[in-house]
Amino acid sequence: MQRTARISVVVAVAALTVMVAVPVTAQAATKSVALGTTAAAQKALQRYGADANDFFPHGITIHVGDSVKFLPTNFHTVDLPKKGGTFLPLLTGSAKISGAVDAAGTPFWFNGQDALGFNPALAPPGIFGKKVRYDGSKAIESGLPLAAKPKPFTITFKKAGSFTYYCDVHPGMKGVVTVKSKGAKIPTAAQDRAAVKAQIAKVTKVAKALAKTTAPANTVSVGASGAGGVESYAFFPSTLTVTPGTTVTFKMSATSLEVHTATTGPGDPEKDPSSYLGKLAASLQGAAFDQAAVYPSDVPPAPAALTATLHGNGFWNSGALDTVAASPLPASSQVTFAAAGTYEFYCMIHPFMHGTVVVQ
């Protein structure tokens, strides 16, 4: 019995030695990227009324055959073009506008223009909640995260190389996936976490500086922006005092990746969704926009004369503004304050943005 036991031990040890000597096939790994700010970044940036239009981490490195899991944390997309391609536009025109009238029943000037809405190519379901593969031969588009709780999605990269992906909502927002050959050295999970921590520290420093933004005389900066996709969601100054007859310029921050409006009229769009401005802002959350929310209320570029009775109810809208060179949207708009009063301004896209112009 003892001899048999010794033989069994020898055989077991030999088998274990063989197992250790045989190379173990590397298992495919998955790393994660947040579509926008992480919870930690949001907490840091909210102190300054800011956010960052970037992916966290901005760049990530994996091996061929590994995957990236994209975690929806904000209103962003992932547009991974095929080789030589580019991202998709957020807004496209469809049928011609007709029957758009102001509160006084007067037709708006933009009747006959293209009705703007979300690009149908970005419509759900997209790839949220799915697993897909990418080799550069075909574009991958996540679509807009319009569900109440969008699910993460995973992309497996089948070829080595450096691949840039974009957010269709914020042109200029992009991330990079570097795919290396199997066996090549790549950052560890701890190093990836350290990179995100450093990215958060950087954008927080930028946001703190943006809180001190100033604008030239008779100018209101609609938001403020800085490196790392940082956006401060406020009007600068928050209150501007001018004399009657003054023309004020509402201007986008030069490096902004956002789209904003400067809009005044009846109601607070955030606190009173049933008001005139509230309904305009709410329409931008669905597929059918109220075109008065995105088009300038008056024929550009001549400044309109704003009074409490303009368009029947004191309505004036800059229309959608952005800074993208390829975009048809302007970066600024002007209005002349023709009568004394207090005018409350909001962004129809971000209704929590609020500024005041006092005319006296």
MARMI-949059 format. One record per residue: residue in three letters; x, y, z of N, C-alpha, C in turn. Coordinates in steps of 0.02 Angstrom, whole numbers, padded with zeros to 5 digits, always signed. Example, Ala and Ser with C-alpha at 12.3 -4.5 7.8 and 13.67 -1.06 7.14 Angstrom:
2
ALA+00660-00284+00390+00615-00225+00390+00660-00165+00390SER+00642-00112+00354+00684-00053+00357+00645+00002+00394
***
This chain:
360
MET+00042-00060+00000+00000+00000+00000+00043+00062+00000GLN+00100+00060+00038+00144+00118+00041+00177+00131-00026ARG+00198+00075-00060+00231+00082-00126+00182+00111-00177THR+00119+00089-00175+00068+00114-00220+00056+00188-00209ALA+00056+00210-00146+00045+00280-00129+00102+00323-00156ARG+00166+00295-00148+00223+00333-00173+00219+00342-00248ILE+00198+00290-00285+00191+00294-00358+00139+00347-00377SER+00084+00349-00339+00031+00397-00354+00055+00468-00345VAL+00095+00479-00292+00121+00546-00280+00168+00567-00336VAL+00212+00521-00359+00258+00535-00413+00221+00553-00477VAL+00169+00515-00493+00130+00528-00553+00095+00596-00549ALA+00068+00612-00491+00033+00676-00482+00081+00735-00490VAL+00141+00728-00460+00191+00781-00465+00213+00790-00537ALA+00223+00734-00573+00243+00737-00643+00190+00771-00685ALA+00126+00755-00673+00072+00786-00711+00069+00861-00698LEU+00079+00880-00635+00078+00951-00617+00135+00988-00651THR+00194+00955-00655+00251+00985-00688+00237+00998-00761VAL+00205+00950-00794+00187+00957-00865+00139+01015-00874MET+00090+01020-00830+00040+01074-00835+00073+01143-00828VAL+00121+01148-00781+00155+01212-00771+00198+01229-00830ALA+00227+01180-00862+00273+01191-00917+00237+01212-00981VAL+00173+01193-00989+00136+01210-01049+00110+01281-01045PRO+00125+01326-01095+00102+01395-01092+00026+01399-01090VAL+00000+01444-01051-00072+01455-01046-00093+01507-01097THR-00142+01492-01138-00167+01540-01188-00198+01600-01154ALA-00175+01660-01174-00199+01722-01143-00274+01731-01158GLN-00309+01750-01106-00380+01762-01114-00393+01834-01137ALA-00444+01843-01180-00461+01910-01203-00483+01952-01143ALA-00462+02014-01143-00477+02059-01087-00526+02113-01109THR-00558+02144-01061-00604+02199-01075-00586+02258-01030LYS-00579+02317-01061-00568+02378-01023-00630+02423-01033SER-00640+02469-00987-00700+02511-00989-00684+02584-01003VAL-00730+02617-01040-00725+02688-01054-00793+02719-01040ALA-00794+02774-01004-00857+02810-00990-00872+02859-01045LEU-00935+02859-01068-00958+02907-01119-00974+02972-01083GLY-00923+03012-01071-00931+03073-01032-00901+03064-00963THR-00916+03111-00920-00885+03111-00854-00908+03053-00810THR-00860+03028-00771-00875+02977-00720-00909+03011-00661ALA-00934+02971-00615-00966+02999-00555-00918+03044-00516ALA-00855+03023-00512-00805+03062-00476-00792+03129-00511ALA-00789+03127-00578-00778+03188-00616-00838+03235-00610GLN-00898+03208-00613-00958+03249-00607-00960+03284-00539LYS-00942+03248-00487-00942+03278-00420-00893+03335-00416ALA-00834+03327-00446-00783+03379-00444-00802+03440-00485LEU-00834+03428-00543-00850+03482-00589-00912+03521-00570GLN-00959+03488-00538-01022+03520-00521-01013+03579-00473ARG-00958+03580-00437-00945+03637-00392-00937+03702-00432TYR-00919+03695-00495-00907+03753-00537-00959+03759-00593GLY-01014+03722-00587-01067+03725-00638-01043+03702-00706ALA-00998+03653-00706-00966+03632-00768-00973+03556-00780ASP-00955+03537-00840-00951+03466-00859-00894+03462-00911ALA-00877+03401-00931-00824+03392-00980-00849+03347-01036ASN-00848+03372-01097-00866+03333-01155-00805+03294-01179ASP-00793+03239-01146-00736+03196-01164-00752+03126-01140PHE-00712+03079-01164-00718+03009-01142-00668+02999-01085PHE-00687+02958-01036-00643+02946-00979-00628+02871-00974PRO-00566+02849-00988-00509+02891-01007-00514+02913-01080HIS-00479+02968-01095-00478+02994-01163-00447+02944-01212GLY-00396+02910-01190-00363+02859-01231-00352+02795-01192ILE-00359+02738-01226-00350+02674-01192-00313+02626-01239THR-00272+02582-01209-00232+02536-01249-00249+02464-01230ILE-00261+02423-01282-00279+02353-01273-00239+02309-01321HIS-00248+02244-01315-00218+02197-01362-00268+02179-01417VAL-00243+02156-01473-00286+02129-01526-00330+02074-01497GLY-00395+02078-01512-00442+02029-01486-00474+02049-01420ASP-00447+02101-01389-00476+02127-01327-00536+02172-01344SER-00572+02191-01292-00632+02231-01302-00632+02294-01259VAL-00673+02342-01280-00685+02402-01241-00760+02404-01226LYS-00776+02410-01162-00845+02416-01141-00860+02490-01129PHE-00908+02517-01166-00925+02588-01162-00984+02597-01114LEU-00975+02639-01064-01024+02648-01011-01060+02714-01019PRO-01125+02716-01034-01162+02779-01042-01167+02816-00975THR-01139+02876-00973-01143+02917-00913-01173+02986-00928ASN-01180+03002-00992-01206+03067-01012-01233+03061-01083PHE-01256+03117-01112-01287+03115-01177-01233+03119-01232HIS-01203+03063-01247-01150+03058-01297-01160+02996-01340THR-01127+02995-01397-01127+02935-01440-01055+02912-01449VAL-01049+02852-01478-00984+02827-01502-00992+02815-01577ASP-00955+02852-01616-00956+02845-01689-00886+02824-01709LEU-00879+02761-01727-00814+02732-01746-00815+02722-01822PRO-00790+02770-01861-00796+02766-01934-00754+02709-01963LYS-00772+02689-02022-00728+02643-02058-00666+02682-02080LYS-00615+02648-02101-00552+02680-02119-00564+02735-02171GLY-00542+02796-02155-00551+02852-02200-00616+02889-02193GLY-00660+02865-02148-00726+02896-02139-00725+02951-02086THR-00783+02980-02074-00790+03032-02024-00855+03024-01987PHE-00867+03066-01937-00927+03060-01896-00989+03087-01931LEU-01047+03072-01903-01111+03092-01932-01135+03158-01902PRO-01172+03198-01941-01200+03259-01912-01257+03242-01865LEU-01265+03282-01812-01318+03271-01763-01386+03290-01792LEU-01388+03348-01825-01451+03373-01852-01453+03370-01928THR-01510+03354-01955-01519+03355-02027-01586+03387-02043GLY-01593+03412-02104-01656+03442-02126-01701+03391-02158SER-01766+03402-02152-01814+03356-02183-01862+03397-02226ALA-01925+03393-02212-01975+03430-02250-01968+03505-02237LYS-01996+03544-02281-01995+03617-02273-02043+03639-02218ILE-02022+03690-02181-02064+03716-02127-02123+03754-02157SER-02181+03744-02128-02240+03782-02149-02286+03791-02090GLY-02321+03847-02090-02371+03859-02038-02343+03880-01971ALA-02278+03898-01967-02249+03920-01904-02265+03993-01892VAL-02301+04009-01839-02321+04077-01823-02301+04095-01752ASP-02293+04160-01738-02277+04182-01671-02340+04191-01630ALA-02332+04217-01568-02389+04225-01523-02441+04275-01549ALA-02419+04319-01595-02465+04368-01623-02499+04342-01686GLY-02481+04280-01706-02511+04250-01766-02474+04268-01830THR-02418+04303-01824-02378+04322-01883-02332+04266-01903PRO-02328+04247-01966-02283+04193-01987-02210+04210-01972PHE-02173+04160-01948-02102+04168-01937-02067+04169-02005TRP-02010+04201-02008-01972+04208-02070-01946+04141-02096PHE-01937+04092-02052-01905+04029-02072-01954+03979-02104ASN-02016+03998-02114-02060+03956-02154-02028+03948-02224GLY-02027+03886-02248-01995+03872-02312-01925+03845-02305GLN-01896+03852-02244-01830+03823-02231-01837+03749-02212ASP-01780+03713-02211-01782+03643-02191-01799+03636-02117ALA-01844+03590-02101-01860+03576-02031-01803+03534-02001LEU-01772+03559-01948-01715+03525-01918-01738+03473-01867GLY-01702+03419-01863-01716+03366-01815-01656+03321-01809PHE-01659+03273-01762-01605+03226-01754-01595+03185-01818ASN-01532+03173-01834-01515+03133-01892-01546+03063-01884PRO-01586+03039-01932-01617+02973-01926-01566+02917-01918ALA-01505+02928-01942-01453+02876-01936-01432+02866-01863LEU-01450+02913-01820-01432+02908-01749-01490+02883-01706ALA-01546+02867-01739-01605+02846-01702-01595+02778-01670PRO-01631+02763-01615-01627+02697-01584-01647+02643-01633PRO-01627+02579-01623-01597+02556-01560-01522+02563-01556GLY-01486+02572-01612-01413+02576-01609-01384+02511-01582ILE-01328+02517-01546-01296+02455-01521-01294+02453-01444PHE-01331+02496-01411-01332+02494-01338-01356+02425-01314GLY-01318+02396-01268-01333+02330-01242-01307+02273-01284LYS-01270+02289-01338-01246+02237-01383-01169+02229-01380LYS-01146+02175-01411-01075+02162-01420-01060+02158-01495VAL-01013+02197-01519-00998+02198-01591-00922+02195-01601ARG-00903+02182-01663-00831+02177-01680-00813+02231-01730TYR-00751+02254-01725-00728+02308-01770-00660+02290-01799ASP-00654+02295-01866-00590+02283-01899-00572+02340-01948GLY-00612+02394-01947-00598+02451-01990-00632+02449-02057SER-00664+02394-02075-00696+02389-02141-00767+02417-02141LYS-00796+02424-02082-00865+02448-02078-00873+02492-02016ALA-00908+02547-02024-00918+02593-01968-00963+02563-01915ILE-00952+02584-01853-00995+02564-01798-01023+02628-01767GLU-01088+02630-01760-01122+02689-01734-01167+02668-01675SER-01156+02698-01617-01195+02679-01559-01267+02704-01563GLY-01277+02761-01597-01342+02794-01597-01350+02836-01534LEU-01403+02875-01531-01414+02919-01473-01440+02880-01413PRO-01417+02897-01353-01439+02861-01292-01506+02888-01267LEU-01559+02876-01305-01624+02905-01290-01665+02864-01240ALA-01643+02804-01224-01679+02763-01175-01670+02794-01106ALA-01717+02777-01060-01713+02804-00992-01648+02783-00958LYS-01628+02721-00967-01565+02696-00940-01528+02657-00994PRO-01490+02692-01036-01454+02658-01090-01406+02605-01063LYS-01403+02548-01096-01360+02494-01074-01289+02501-01104PRO-01238+02478-01068-01170+02480-01096-01167+02436-01158PHE-01119+02450-01200-01107+02408-01259-01032+02395-01264THR-01015+02341-01299-00946+02318-01302-00923+02311-01374ILE-00863+02337-01388-00833+02330-01455-00768+02291-01449THR-00763+02237-01487-00701+02197-01489-00661+02218-01550PHE-00597+02233-01539-00553+02258-01593-00511+02201-01621LYS-00520+02189-01686-00490+02130-01718-00423+02144-01753LYS-00405+02207-01759-00343+02225-01793-00303+02274-01751ALA-00236+02270-01759-00192+02317-01725-00196+02385-01759GLY-00184+02438-01721-00184+02505-01749-00209+02556-01699SER-00215+02617-01721-00242+02671-01679-00308+02694-01709PHE-00361+02690-01670-00428+02703-01696-00461+02761-01657THR-00480+02813-01693-00512+02871-01663-00588+02865-01671TYR-00623+02877-01617-00696+02876-01619-00722+02944-01595TYR-00784+02959-01612-00811+03026-01603-00879+03024-01567CYS-00898+03082-01541-00966+03092-01516-01002+03135-01568ASP-01058+03110-01594-01095+03148-01645-01132+03207-01615VAL-01144+03205-01549-01181+03260-01517-01135+03320-01507HIS-01071+03308-01496-01023+03361-01482-00963+03355-01529PRO-00969+03382-01590-00914+03379-01638-00850+03408-01608GLY-00797+03371-01614-00734+03390-01583-00718+03346-01522MET-00769+03314-01495-00759+03267-01440-00740+03200-01469LYS-00682+03175-01449-00659+03112-01477-00615+03074-01427GLY-00609+03010-01439-00567+02967-01398-00526+02922-01444VAL-00477+02889-01416-00431+02847-01456-00423+02779-01423VAL-00430+02727-01463-00414+02659-01441-00351+02636-01478THR-00298+02621-01441-00236+02595-01471-00235+02520-01461VAL-00231+02484-01517-00233+02411-01515-00164+02384-01533LYS-00133+02349-01486-00066+02321-01497-00069+02246-01506SER-00015+02219-01535-00011+02147-01547-00010+02109-01481LYS-00032+02048-01483-00032+02007-01423+00039+01999-01397GLY+00046+02007-01332+00112+02001-01302+00145+02068-01292ALA+00122+02119-01327+00151+02186-01319+00132+02213-01250LYS+00173+02256-01222+00161+02284-01157+00108+02339-01162ILE+00058+02336-01119+00006+02387-01117-00005+02408-01044PRO-00036+02467-01033-00048+02489-00964-00090+02439-00924THR-00075+02435-00860-00113+02392-00815-00178+02427-00796ALA-00222+02390-00763-00284+02419-00739-00270+02476-00690ALA-00221+02468-00648-00203+02520-00600-00178+02583-00637GLN-00140+02574-00690-00116+02631-00728-00174+02665-00765ASP-00222+02627-00788-00281+02657-00820-00321+02698-00770ARG-00328+02673-00709-00364+02711-00657-00326+02775-00641ALA-00261+02772-00639-00220+02831-00625-00228+02883-00680ALA-00235+02859-00743-00244+02905-00800-00310+02942-00794VAL-00363+02907-00774-00428+02938-00765-00425+02989-00708LYS-00391+02971-00654-00385+03017-00597-00349+03081-00617ALA-00297+03074-00658-00260+03132-00682-00303+03174-00728GLN-00343+03141-00770-00387+03176-00816-00439+03217-00777ILE-00466+03188-00724-00515+03223-00682-00483+03284-00649ALA-00423+03276-00624-00388+03332-00592-00377+03389-00642LYS-00360+03371-00703-00346+03421-00755-00409+03460-00773VAL-00464+03425-00785-00526+03460-00805-00555+03501-00748THR-00545+03478-00686-00569+03516-00628-00532+03582-00623LYS-00467+03581-00635-00427+03643-00634-00451+03692-00687VAL-00467+03665-00747-00492+03707-00801-00560+03737-00782ALA-00605+03696-00754-00671+03719-00735-00667+03775-00682LYS-00622+03769-00636-00614+03820-00584-00596+03887-00614ALA-00552+03886-00665-00532+03948-00698-00590+03977-00739LEU-00630+03934-00770-00686+03958-00812-00739+03994-00771ALA-00744+03978-00707-00793+04011-00664-00780+04086-00659LYS-00721+04108-00678-00702+04179-00675-00706+04213-00743THR-00740+04182-00791-00744+04208-00859-00775+04278-00860THR-00745+04321-00901-00772+04388-00912-00784+04397-00987ALA-00826+04444-01004-00842+04458-01075-00831+04532-01089PRO-00819+04549-01153-00811+04620-01171-00876+04659-01158ALA-00871+04724-01162-00929+04768-01151-00986+04749-01199ASN-01047+04750-01172-01108+04737-01212-01105+04669-01246THR-01073+04622-01214-01068+04554-01240-01083+04505-01184VAL-01120+04453-01201-01134+04398-01154-01105+04335-01184SER-01061+04302-01146-01035+04237-01168-01085+04183-01149VAL-01109+04148-01200-01158+04095-01188-01119+04031-01172GLY-01107+04022-01108-01063+03967-01087-00990+03988-01090ALA-00947+03946-01063-00875+03956-01067-00843+03888-01076SER-00786+03886-01108-00756+03821-01124-00680+03823-01115GLY-00651+03763-01108-00579+03758-01099-00554+03690-01120ALA-00490+03678-01108-00457+03616-01128-00491+03556-01097GLY-00487+03499-01133-00516+03438-01107-00590+03433-01116GLY-00618+03476-01160-00690+03475-01171-00731+03505-01115VAL-00698+03544-01071-00734+03571-01013-00781+03627-01035GLU-00842+03624-01010-00893+03673-01025-00924+03699-00960SER-00927+03765-00953-00961+03796-00897-01029+03818-00922TYR-01082+03791-00891-01150+03803-00916-01181+03863-00879ALA-01162+03922-00903-01187+03984-00873-01180+04040-00924PHE-01215+04095-00912-01206+04155-00951-01155+04199-00914PHE-01108+04227-00951-01057+04271-00921-01060+04339-00955PRO-01077+04394-00919-01096+04393-00848-01166+04365-00837SER-01181+04346-00776-01248+04320-00761-01300+04374-00765THR-01279+04436-00750-01324+04494-00756-01286+04551-00791LEU-01316+04577-00844-01287+04632-00882-01335+04691-00880THR-01310+04750-00863-01352+04809-00861-01332+04857-00918VAL-01382+04877-00958-01369+04921-01015-01423+04975-01018THR-01413+05023-01061-01462+05076-01071-01505+05060-01132PRO-01566+05088-01135-01609+05075-01194-01573+05095-01259GLY-01582+05053-01310-01550+05064-01374-01484+05028-01383THR-01461+04994-01330-01397+04958-01334-01405+04892-01371THR-01358+04878-01416-01356+04814-01450-01308+04768-01413VAL-01332+04710-01395-01293+04661-01357-01279+04601-01401THR-01218+04576-01398-01198+04516-01434-01197+04456-01388PHE-01233+04404-01406-01231+04341-01371-01185+04295-01411LYS-01130+04275-01379-01077+04242-01416-01054+04177-01383MET-01044+04126-01424-01018+04062-01400-00944+04069-01380SER-00924+04030-01331-00854+04026-01313-00816+03993-01371ALA-00757+04019-01386-00721+04000-01448-00707+03926-01454THR-00693+03891-01400-00674+03820-01404-00730+03773-01384SER-00791+03799-01379-00847+03758-01355-00862+03701-01403LEU-00880+03644-01375-00903+03587-01414-00980+03580-01410GLU-01011+03629-01377-01083+03626-01365-01122+03664-01417VAL-01188+03656-01414-01236+03698-01450-01280+03731-01398HIS-01287+03797-01402-01328+03834-01354-01375+03881-01391THR-01423+03907-01355-01463+03964-01379-01463+04017-01325ALA-01479+04079-01344-01494+04133-01297-01565+04154-01313THR-01611+04141-01268-01683+04148-01283-01719+04183-01226THR-01761+04231-01243-01802+04264-01192-01876+04263-01214GLY-01919+04263-01165-01991+04261-01178-02028+04240-01115PRO-02092+04226-01121-02131+04209-01061-02112+04140-01032GLY-02100+04139-00967-02091+04076-00932-02019+04056-00918ASP-02012+04013-00869-01948+03982-00852-01950+03910-00878PRO-01910+03894-00928-01916+03828-00960-01901+03769-00914GLU-01863+03781-00861-01846+03726-00816-01900+03718-00761LYS-01923+03774-00734-01971+03770-00679-02044+03768-00702ASP-02056+03793-00762-02125+03796-00788-02128+03767-00858PRO-02129+03700-00864-02129+03668-00931-02190+03683-00973SER-02244+03709-00942-02305+03724-00980-02304+03795-01008SER-02252+03833-00992-02247+03902-01017-02225+03902-01090TYR-02225+03962-01120-02205+03968-01191-02134+03941-01201LEU-02087+03965-01160-02018+03940-01167-02011+03868-01145GLY-02051+03848-01096-02049+03779-01072-02067+03730-01127LYS-02118+03747-01166-02139+03702-01221-02087+03700-01277LEU-02055+03757-01290-02003+03758-01341-01945+03712-01321ALA-01923+03720-01258-01867+03679-01233-01886+03605-01232ALA-01946+03589-01211-01968+03519-01207-01969+03486-01276SER-01984+03525-01328-01988+03496-01395-01920+03469-01418LEU-01866+03496-01391-01799+03474-01411-01780+03407-01380GLN-01822+03381-01337-01809+03316-01306-01839+03259-01346GLY-01877+03276-01398-01909+03225-01439-01887+03227-01511ALA-01920+03189-01553-01900+03184-01623-01924+03244-01664ALA-01980+03275-01643-02009+03330-01682-01995+03396-01646PHE-01945+03433-01669-01928+03497-01638-01980+03550-01655ASP-01993+03595-01608-02027+03657-01626-01973+03701-01657GLN-01981+03719-01720-01928+03753-01756-01912+03823-01728ALA-01959+03851-01690-01946+03915-01657-01894+03909-01603ALA-01879+03847-01582-01828+03836-01530-01758+03834-01559VAL-01752+03819-01624-01685+03810-01653-01667+03863-01705TYR-01718+03894-01735-01704+03947-01785-01704+04015-01750PRO-01666+04064-01775-01671+04132-01749-01742+04157-01758SER-01767+04193-01709-01836+04217-01712-01844+04272-01764ASP-01789+04306-01782-01792+04361-01829-01739+04352-01883VAL-01753+04378-01942-01709+04368-02000-01638+04392-01984PRO-01589+04347-01985-01520+04368-01973-01492+04402-02036PRO-01440+04444-02030-01402+04457-01968-01422+04522-01934ALA-01469+04560-01961-01487+04625-01931-01517+04614-01862PRO-01495+04652-01811-01522+04644-01743-01596+04663-01740ALA-01635+04623-01707-01705+04640-01696-01710+04690-01639ALA-01765+04728-01637-01777+04775-01583-01821+04740-01531LEU-01791+04723-01474-01826+04684-01423-01865+04729-01376THR-01929+04715-01370-01973+04748-01321-02016+04694-01290ALA-02056+04712-01243-02101+04664-01210-02155+04639-01256THR-02163+04669-01315-02216+04648-01361-02189+04618-01426LEU-02123+04610-01431-02095+04579-01492-02125+04510-01502HIS-02149+04496-01562-02182+04432-01579-02244+04419-01536GLY-02273+04474-01509-02335+04467-01471-02326+04452-01398ASN-02267+04429-01378-02257+04409-01307-02186+04423-01282GLY-02147+04463-01318-02079+04477-01296-02029+04422-01311PHE-02044+04381-01360-02001+04324-01378-01945+04346-01424TRP-01884+04325-01407-01827+04332-01452-01781+04272-01442ASN-01757+04245-01497-01713+04185-01493-01654+04195-01540SER-01595+04182-01514-01534+04184-01556-01535+04128-01607GLY-01573+04075-01593-01568+04014-01632-01509+03974-01607ALA-01501+03913-01631-01446+03871-01609-01380+03901-01631LEU-01332+03902-01585-01266+03929-01597-01214+03875-01585ASP-01162+03873-01626-01104+03830-01611-01042+03860-01643THR-00985+03826-01633-00921+03853-01657-00888+03808-01709VAL-00924+03758-01733-00896+03710-01781-00891+03742-01850ALA-00831+03741-01878-00820+03774-01942-00864+03747-01998ALA-00876+03681-01997-00916+03650-02051-00991+03657-02039SER-01011+03683-01982-01081+03688-01966-01112+03750-01997PRO-01175+03747-02018-01209+03806-02045-01232+03854-01990LEU-01227+03833-01927-01249+03874-01872-01199+03930-01857PRO-01224+03989-01839-01178+04044-01822-01150+04035-01751ALA-01098+04074-01736-01067+04071-01670-01092+04127-01625SER-01130+04175-01653-01154+04231-01613-01217+04260-01643SER-01251+04301-01604-01311+04334-01627-01319+04400-01588GLN-01350+04450-01618-01358+04514-01586-01432+04534-01581VAL-01447+04571-01529-01514+04599-01521-01508+04668-01489THR-01551+04714-01510-01552+04782-01483-01608+04788-01431PHE-01591+04809-01371-01640+04816-01318-01672+04885-01325ALA-01732+04884-01355-01765+04947-01373-01807+04977-01318ALA-01818+04941-01264-01860+04968-01211-01833+04946-01143ALA-01844+04989-01093-01823+04973-01025-01860+04911-00999GLY-01828+04876-00954-01859+04817-00925-01806+04766-00904THR-01829+04711-00876-01785+04656-00857-01800+04596-00901TYR-01750+04572-00935-01759+04518-00984-01721+04456-00959GLU-01757+04402-00950-01728+04339-00927-01711+04295-00987PHE-01649+04271-00989-01627+04230-01045-01612+04159-01023TYR-01626+04112-01069-01614+04041-01056-01585+04009-01118CYS-01554+03952-01109-01534+03909-01165-01589+03856-01173MET-01618+03851-01233-01671+03803-01244-01645+03730-01241ILE-01581+03721-01254-01551+03654-01253-01531+03634-01182HIS-01509+03683-01144-01490+03672-01074-01529+03722-01031PRO-01593+03709-01016-01637+03759-00985-01614+03784-00917PHE-01569+03748-00885-01543+03770-00820-01495+03829-00827MET-01473+03843-00888-01430+03901-00901-01474+03964-00901HIS-01458+04012-00859-01501+04070-00850-01459+04133-00842GLY-01477+04185-00877-01444+04251-00871-01496+04306-00874THR-01476+04365-00854-01523+04422-00851-01492+04484-00883VAL-01532+04519-00922-01511+04584-00949-01560+04636-00921VAL-01533+04685-00886-01573+04739-00857-01563+04801-00901VAL-01617+04828-00926-01614+04887-00969-01644+04946-00931GLN-01603+04997-00917-01628+05053-00877-01590+05118-00894
***
